[in-house]
Every structure is written in C-alpha cells, then in structure tokens.
Amino acid sequence: MRLVATHDRKGSFRFAPLGGATFLRTFSDEERARLPQSLVVRTAAGAVYTRSDAVAYVLRRLGGPWAVLGAVLAATPRALRDAGYAWVARIRGHLFPAPQDVCPALPRPLRDRFEA
C-alpha cells in the first residue's frame, strides 16, 4: 500500500480496508462472499481483481518500470503468481517490519486517498 501511494503520481488509487464502510458500500453481499480476505481492486469500469491479478493491474497502472514488472507478472501463470503472492503475504511482516514505537503518519497529500 505504501509503495502504491508513493508511486501513484496521478493519485488514481484510493484505499479502503476490507470490511470498512467504503468496502461495504461498494460491494454487494454476494460479491463480498466470493472475495478472498486479500488485496481487492475495483476499477473505475467495475472490473474486480484480487491477489496477484490485482498486483499486476496496479503495477501496470503505476507506469514506468513498475508497468514492465506488472506486464511480466501478468504473463506468468496465475497459479505460480498466486503461490508467490501467498508466500509474500505470509512473510511480509519479516520483510517489511512495522516500527514498534510509532504509528506511521501519512503525508497530508496522501491522507485524502484513504477511506474508512
């Protein structure tokens, strides 16, 4: 999320927690029942991407070298991508430890892109 917020120069992405008011308002009960407890992206056109499909979509939309990485990821078989996604999800706390003594503060320009 921090990577996307930092590199999304156009400010096209908005962020909301799964189960938050925005998520509940945006997805029907039936849609929510089918979604994983994972990364979910809904495009302006209404398409929904999850897990590694969502990562590939976001990277491509960020542009530049991220778009190249997203295209390579999208060309990788989904089973392999999703296995990699699950592995990173399991160890992300070790890869990107949260500070123990402070709550990370978002710069003011990014705060408006986070919803409840």
N, C-alpha and C positions, 0 to 999 in steps of 0.2 A: 504494500500500500504506500509506504513512504517513497519507494522508488518511482512508482507511477505518479504520485502527487508532485514529486520533484521534477520529473522529466516531461510532464504533460504541460508543455509551454502554452498550448492553446486553451487550457483549462476545460477540456471537453469531458473529463471524467468527474463524476460525483460519487461520493462514498456513503454507504449506509450499512449498519450492522444487520446481519441476518436476524430476523425476529423483531427488528426495530419498527417504529411507526411507518417509516417510508417503505420498508420492505413489505410490511403487511398491507399497506395501501396499494402497492404496485403489483403484487402477485396475488392471484386468487387462491382460495383454499386448495383447490385441485392442483394448481401449479406448485404451490409450496409443498404439498405432499410428495410430489415427484422429484423435487430438488434435493441434492445432497447438502449436508452441512459442510459446505465448502465454498470456494470462490464462485460467485454467480455474477454474470454481466448481462444486463439487458441493454440492447442497442436502442437508439432513437427510433429505428424502424420496427422494434418489438422483438427482434431475434434474441434468444437466450442462449448463452454459452456458460459452461461450467468446467471446473477443473482445468486441465491442460488446454482445452479448446479456448477457455476464457483467457488464459495466459497468452496464448498465441495471438488471439484477437487484440488484446491490449498492447502487446509489444509491436504488432504491425501498425496500430494506430498512433503509437508514440513517434514513429518515423525514425529517420537516420539509421544508425547501426542497430537500434532496437528492432526496427522493421525487418532487417535482414535476419536477425535472430528469430523473430516471430515467424518469418517465412520458412526458415529451416525447421523450426519446431512444428509448424503446421504440416510440413512434408513428411514428418516422422509418423509411423503408425500410431494410432491413438492408444492402443494397449500399452505400448512402450512409453509414450508420453505420460499417460495416467499413472503408470507404475513409478516413473520418475517424480511426478507431482506428489504422489503419496509418500514416497521416501523423503523428499524435501520437507513435506508437511510434518512428518514425524520428528525430524532432526532440526527444524528451523530454530528452535529455542537455543540449540547449541551453536548453530551457525550465526545467528543474529541475537545475541543475548540482550534482554531489556535492561536498561540501567536500574540498579537496585534502590538507589536513593532519591530518584527524581521521576516525576511523571513527564514524559516528553511533551513539550509545548509546540504547537504548530505555528509557523509564521502567520501573521494576520492574513496575507492574501490567500492562504490555503484553507483557513478556517471556514469560509463560506461554502466550501465544496464538500464538507462533511455534514451529514444529516443524521437525525435520530431514527 
